[in-house]
Amino acid sequence: MKNSISLLSLLILMISCKDAKKEVLPTDDGQTIVSNQQFQTMDMQIGSPIEQDFDVTVKASGRIDVPPQNRAKVTTFIAGYVKSTKLLPGDKVTKGQALVTLESTEFVDIQKDFLEVAEQIHYLKSEFERQKTLYNEKITSQKNYLKAESDYRSAMGKYQTLRQKLILLNINPAQVQQGKIATTITLYAPISGDVTVVNASVGMLMAPSETIIEIVNNSDLHLELSVFEKDILKIKENQPIKFTVPEASKEIFKGTTHLITKSVENEDRTINVHGHLDDSVKQKLFTGMFVEADIITATKKGFAIPKDALISENQKYFVLLLKNQDQKGYHFERVPVTKGTDSENFVEIIPNSQVNASSKILTKGVFDIIN
């Protein structure tokens, strides 16, 4: 019994759907008739193009970036082996925080040379002062005096050079002079931020040309856009920017132009435009994201219809124009139009002999008819 009722319900539903489809009918003259009942059932709407402002924009592409001072690559001045590191990409660090420890016999050699020179200086300084006194009293020759001076100044130069090397290696020269020789050095964070690259693992030899750790501070994100040469003269400072991150979100973000490069040097004949971001936007974005942007250079008046009212086929555009309404229903004709500028919810159409400000077109339910 239950199976019979289910089968009967299915048959009634199929017949109802078939009858509903019959209420949208094509005619011989190319028009489409939508019955009054179907028009109401599908909640269709009819409207006229309305005049509104549209943005005049210049297309650009680029990426999210940070200023040079907000990006740091940690390297070593002298090659060494990684002794320890606990960082992973994504970790947050603060300026001055220990990042990685390196060890090398070369660190010991530099301290040994510095200690030797430091000890020599005491003797060479005394000898220089003695020879100076003897020379002034005409007791020693000028040759001996000048040699003592040269030896002392040469040793002082070597002392200062080695001392600066130790400072660059974060080794305290005063402790070395006390005989405390370090076999390892520690590299510290030059800025606060997020660790984006870690190329170090225990036992790895790090050369001076290699980036050990990279840190990025995302507190001052900005846009770096490329604009083609043909559009350069349209770009000025403080123009609004609307952009999207195609690979991550459909959300439209906002910014403003800030700095414009004054020369065209790239092979693709583009200039760089630096854009500032709203503070609310910065929390949602990351360094390196690819963006597609529209720089708004002006506004214009145009006739707008909802985006859902426009039919697009093979790069041609159409609307459903209401030709007549009678007891059969609504008579629509498919009419070609020229598409203009897009906004968030509307699209501009260029008036022609068939479609103008007083025309009645289907603005809601178009998709249901064409499909």
Salt bridges, closest charged atoms under 4 A:
ASP43 OD2 - LYS364 NZ 2.94
ASP53 OD1 - LYS301 NZ 3.02
ASP55 OD2 - LYS242 NZ 3.44
ASP65 OD2 - ARG63 NH1 3.04
ASP65 OD1 - ARG71 NH2 2.82
ASP113 OD1 - LYS112 NZ 3.87
GLU116 OE2 - LYS112 NZ 3.52
GLU127 OE2 - ARG130 NH2 3.12
GLU149 OE2 - ARG153 NE 3.27
ASP151 OD2 - LYS147 NZ 2.99
ASP194 OD1 - LYS92 NZ 2.75
GLU214 OE2 - ARG71 NH1 3.02
ASP220 OD1 - LYS282 NZ 3.87
GLU224 OE2 - HIS222 NE2 2.84
GLU224 OE2 - HIS274 ND1 2.97
GLU229 OE1 - ARG269 NE 3.02
ASP231 OD2 - LYS230 NZ 3.09
ASP231 OD1 - LYS234 NZ 3.43
GLU251 OE2 - LYS284 NZ 2.94
ASP279 OD1 - LYS282 NZ 3.62
ASP294 OD1 - LYS59 NZ 2.99
GLU313 OE1 - ARG334 NH2 2.51
ASP326 OD2 - HIS331 NE2 3.05
GLU333 OE1 - LYS323 NZ 3.62
ASP342 OD2 - LYS339 NZ 3.14
GLU348 OE1 - LYS300 NZ 3.14
